[in-house]
Amino acid sequence: MSPMNTYRPIEISYRWDYENFKKAFDKAYDFHYKSSKRRYIGWFLIAMLQFGVVAALKGGSVALLLFATLLLLYWYVIKRWLIYRREIALFERSPLKNRHVVLYVTNEGITQSETSIPWDEIRGIVPVGEDVMLYEKDKISYIPQSAFETLEEKSRFKRLAKEKGKLYG
């Protein structure tokens, strides 16, 4: 029997509001960018575009310069903005918007309201800075550090996730 059974459930409690959504988006976007193999394709694209800009400037090709500039703008600015717009629309339609979220973590899994998620169905728990991302099969949940009553509660959560083989990062 696990030593976690002798303790009370770990309570995680926070408000799913715009501030937490914004933090979640920024941390998830940065984490996924840094963990993605697509970033190397992006770096290659940027390098090729820089050669294109130099060639356009030397050759006087305004069309090539414009095309390269637009692609650079897309990669660094527009892509993130488009993803943000899509995610903010999902947040606005979310039934959890501006609601208090309470999760209970036990040796059996994680419970929210009437929904219980066994550890087998949790893909992973990833610390991102001081906060935590909870990956379920089709859902990602952001858990801010302030959701834990104490740092010990957060440590207990991480220990249990590690014991279950679900803590990554």
Rosetta blueprint (number, residue, H / E / L):
1 M L
2 S L
3 P H
4 M H
5 N H
6 T H
7 Y L
8 R L
9 P L
10 I E
11 E E
12 I E
13 S E
14 Y E
15 R E
16 W E
17 D L
18 Y H
19 E H
20 N H
21 F H
22 K H
23 K H
24 A H
25 F H
26 D H
27 K H
28 A H
29 Y H
30 D H
31 F H
32 H H
33 Y H
34 K H
35 S H
36 S L
37 K L
38 R H
39 R H
40 Y H
41 I H
42 G H
43 W H
44 F H
45 L H
46 I H
47 A H
48 M H
49 L H
50 Q H
51 F H
52 G H
53 V H
54 V H
55 A H
56 A H
57 L H
58 K H
59 G H
60 G L
61 S L
62 V H
63 A H
64 L H
65 L H
66 L H
67 F H
68 A H
69 T H
70 L H
71 L H
72 L H
73 L H
74 Y H
75 W H
76 Y H
77 V H
78 I H
79 K H
80 R H
81 W H
82 L H
83 I H
84 Y H
85 R H
86 R H
87 E H
88 I H
89 A H
90 L H
91 F H
92 E H
93 R H
94 S L
95 P L
96 L L
97 K L
98 N L
99 R E
100 H E
101 V E
102 V E
103 L E
104 Y E
105 V E
106 T L
107 N L
108 E L
109 G E
110 I E
111 T E
112 Q E
113 S L
114 E L
115 T E
116 S E
117 I E
118 P E
119 W H
120 D H
121 E H
122 I E
123 R E
124 G E
125 I E
126 V E
127 P E
128 V E
129 G L
130 E L
131 D E
132 V E
133 M E
134 L E
135 Y E
136 E E
137 K L
138 D L
139 K L
140 I E
141 S E
142 Y E
143 I E
144 P L
145 Q H
146 S H
147 A H
148 F E
149 E L
150 T L
151 L H
152 E H
153 E H
154 K H
155 S H
156 R H
157 F H
158 K H
159 R H
160 L H
161 A H
162 K H
163 E H
164 K L
165 G L
166 K L
167 L E
168 Y L
169 G L
